Amino acid sequence: MAGTMIETLNAVEATEILRNVGLRISPETVRDGIQQGVFPFGDCVMSGGKVKWCYIYRNQLDRWIAEKEEVFT
């Protein structure tokens, strides 16, 4: 799939999107949730016991939001 780009967000950008759909959440909670496997829309790279990089995949985030909206509507 040459030429395909994976759209990623940082934790602050993802937090803003999640707040816009009604979640009270912080970037730290987004990072922690991804690291703990609670949020399935990203990956964290750890170094020395701390999050070094956190990749949040826009398509997976959008899909997760849509699934949650479906459950709660």
PyMOL commands that set and color helices and strands:
alter all, ss='L'
color gray80, all
select helices_A, chain A and resi 11-20+27-35+58-72
alter helices_A, ss='H'
color red, helices_A
select strands_A, chain A and resi 8-9+42-47+50-57
alter strands_A, ss='S'
color yellow, strands_A
deselect
rebuild
show_as cartoon
